Amino acid sequence: MAKTKSNRQDEIENVRVVIRVRPLSKKEEIKGHQNIVVVDRSENVITLTKPDTVNGKSKSFKFDYIFPEDCTQMDLYRLIALPIVEKAFQGYNGTIFAYGQTGTGKTFTMSGVSNQNDLKGIIPNTFSHIFTQICRASGERFFVVTVTYLEIYNEDVHDLLSSNPNSKLEVRERPDVGVYVKDLMGFTVDSIESITELMNRGNANRMTRSTLMNDVSSRSHAIFTINIEAKDMADNKTTIGKLNLVDLAGSERLSRTHATGDRLKEASNINQSLSVLGNVISALVEGKSSHIPYRNSKLTRLLQDSLGGNSKTAMIAMVSPSDVDYEESICTLRYASRAKYIKNHVRVNVETKKGLIEAFEHEIAELQKRVAQISLAEEKVIKLKKKEKDKAQIESVSEELVKTEKERSDLLQKITVIQKKILVGGENLFEKAQQQQFLLETSSAEIENLDKSQQQLKEALEKKGAERIDVEEKYSSLQEEDIALTKKIKKVQCLLNDVKEEHADKEHEYQREMQALLDTNRLTVREIQLASVMIDYYIPKEYLKKIELNTQWNQDTTEYQMRGVAYTGNNMRKAVSAFCSKEKPVRPKMKTVYHLYNISKSKQRARTSWVPRPNGNRQMGCRSAQVN
Ligand SMILES: Nc1ncnc2c1ncn2[C@@H]1O[C@H](COP(=O)(O)OP(=O)(O)OP(=O)(O)O)[C@@H](O)[C@H]1O
């Protein structure tokens, strides 16, 4: 389990995911179902062979631990529940939830068979563990244990411990408390007996029915919550550990269950909330978005802290060994594979407000004060009675004494009831319930054994060392490799999309450039045509050759230049007239010309028409205008 310190208080810890494979049932054996599951205990790899495939195609997955069909309820408790319950005593939150297809053993794992000690599930074993721990604690430690039990059926929350379990309760949220169920009843327990009695009451109220897949199928998600408040008198510090023990309703393929009507609605609600749970897991694992869809179902809202929040969480995914359940088992294993990447931020919950222990102590003190007052008043009345001679007066005083006596005994009874709620570490629990002694002692011995076996397991794990960690970190299963490859493909796809977009952009740009070039080309052709027309109309052919001969391309200025241009055209005209007149050349008065132009527009126009513009209809090179 990855574990790092994120800051002074929080530890970052992955959700622990284990698999439990149940044995083939008698029914399945009679029907001739085949066991397609193989567990590699040393490597914690589970392999499922696809039925009806020629060469036995198989899929393998690796997990924190895999419990094969011959594992015991105690094996599971030791490895999964025990460390979480121990931590709850130190003020950590813990969650254990059972997930899987219908009929795979979730209720068997969480509750078990109540009248057979070795078949008891995690919940009843937790009771023995908790009370044993209290017995073993020092007398300096006080405890209050409270219990709630609810179910979510068809997206409605019901209190399984209420006298009216059918009424629907609301899920609310407050910044100081977080998500909670309004009016959910909490019960304080002081013995294994009292807590077991509550569990049985809740189980009896739980919604179950017989389905095609399971004779007693739980149709609701059930959350059994145990709060352990512990006050250390030495440092006056109070911690609260909250344990959520969750038995989820089973996923099922509607085509296989043939459900109709209400049962269909029930099954779709179960699948729907499990799919929201799956989405929450995916969102937490992918970490792409900061939005985790907890609010999409009551289950995920209530388990918000257990998934990605402040809780040490273990998920037990149940798998059927049967060939007919191959598809569902693969789905469960995929689901579970994702969950192991969820990171929780755990910390000790230190009670800053007045806790239950303090509230009870305060109440006891108040009641004791009242008892003291009554005792004083009684003494006075007794004295008065002794002095009194009047018979009637004596009678009324006696009546008063009876009343106060009754009040005092009621108060003392109340005090005893409240005192019983505060469990003092050490011996007094044995005094309270002698019948528990045997259970507790056996549990103590068991826990010592558990400690030892845990230590052995730890050592064995450490032995595997770096190689194991390396393998785990790389590809802890083929499924993980699959995820990694899918991620890679997605990345490449993203890159490809980027390249495609860039290509499209470039294509667009190229088209634009092409268009611009074509436009330029068209313009150039037009200019060349104009130049050709001008040459054809104004330059006699014999001069053209001369011009061509005397024209050369200048690389630097990128233009044609005429040799001896200084001795041509207007340059020569200016020089000749200056030489002939020997006078200063007279600049033409452009203003006058301009005015004249304006005045006799038609005349000017007539002059310009000397050089007629080429007519588009005329053939190139055909001279129809007169040259002056
Ligand atoms: N590990 C196991 N060993 C022996 N029997 C088991 C085991 N797991 C389950 N079973 C038996 O299989 C049957 C179905 O188990 P269970 O009711 O616990 O399943 P589930 O997953 O809770 O089903 P649903 O989701 O329908 O409530 C029960 O008869 C139970 O006793």
PDBQT file of the ligand as one rigid body, heavy atoms in Angstrom, charges set to zero:
ROOT
HETATM    1  N1  LIG A 701     -17.145 -17.861   0.408  1.00  0.00    +0.000 N 
HETATM    2  C1  LIG A 701     -18.307 -18.524   0.489  1.00  0.00    +0.000 A 
HETATM    3  N2  LIG A 701     -18.355 -19.743   1.025  1.00  0.00    +0.000 NA
HETATM    4  C2  LIG A 701     -19.501 -20.415   1.087  1.00  0.00    +0.000 A 
HETATM    5  N3  LIG A 701     -20.681 -19.954   0.642  1.00  0.00    +0.000 NA
HETATM    6  C3  LIG A 701     -20.703 -18.739   0.105  1.00  0.00    +0.000 A 
HETATM    7  C4  LIG A 701     -19.523 -17.977  -0.009  1.00  0.00    +0.000 A 
HETATM    8  N4  LIG A 701     -19.850 -16.818  -0.597  1.00  0.00    +0.000 NA
HETATM    9  C5  LIG A 701     -21.165 -16.850  -0.840  1.00  0.00    +0.000 A 
HETATM   10  N5  LIG A 701     -21.685 -18.002  -0.426  1.00  0.00    +0.000 N 
HETATM   11  C6  LIG A 701     -23.086 -18.399  -0.546  1.00  0.00    +0.000 C 
HETATM   12  O1  LIG A 701     -23.559 -17.938  -1.797  1.00  0.00    +0.000 OA
HETATM   13  C7  LIG A 701     -24.891 -17.439  -1.695  1.00  0.00    +0.000 C 
HETATM   14  C8  LIG A 701     -24.964 -15.990  -2.162  1.00  0.00    +0.000 C 
HETATM   15  O2  LIG A 701     -24.210 -15.193  -1.282  1.00  0.00    +0.000 OA
HETATM   16  P1  LIG A 701     -24.652 -13.734  -0.851  1.00  0.00    +0.000 P 
HETATM   17  O3  LIG A 701     -26.105 -13.639  -0.596  1.00  0.00    +0.000 OA
HETATM   18  O4  LIG A 701     -23.734 -13.319   0.230  1.00  0.00    +0.000 OA
HETATM   19  O5  LIG A 701     -24.336 -12.962  -2.198  1.00  0.00    +0.000 OA
HETATM   20  P2  LIG A 701     -24.445 -11.425  -2.462  1.00  0.00    +0.000 P 
HETATM   21  O6  LIG A 701     -23.258 -11.067  -3.263  1.00  0.00    +0.000 OA
HETATM   22  O7  LIG A 701     -24.658 -10.686  -1.212  1.00  0.00    +0.000 OA
HETATM   23  O8  LIG A 701     -25.716 -11.347  -3.396  1.00  0.00    +0.000 OA
HETATM   24  P3  LIG A 701     -26.731 -10.126  -3.662  1.00  0.00    +0.000 P 
HETATM   25  O9  LIG A 701     -25.950  -9.070  -4.332  1.00  0.00    +0.000 OA
HETATM   26  O10 LIG A 701     -27.748 -10.710  -4.559  1.00  0.00    +0.000 OA
HETATM   27  O11 LIG A 701     -27.251  -9.725  -2.348  1.00  0.00    +0.000 OA
HETATM   28  C9  LIG A 701     -25.275 -17.587  -0.245  1.00  0.00    +0.000 C 
HETATM   29  O12 LIG A 701     -26.007 -18.771  -0.098  1.00  0.00    +0.000 OA
HETATM   30  C10 LIG A 701     -23.964 -17.705   0.473  1.00  0.00    +0.000 C 
HETATM   31  O13 LIG A 701     -24.061 -18.449   1.663  1.00  0.00    +0.000 OA
ENDROOT
TORSDOF 0
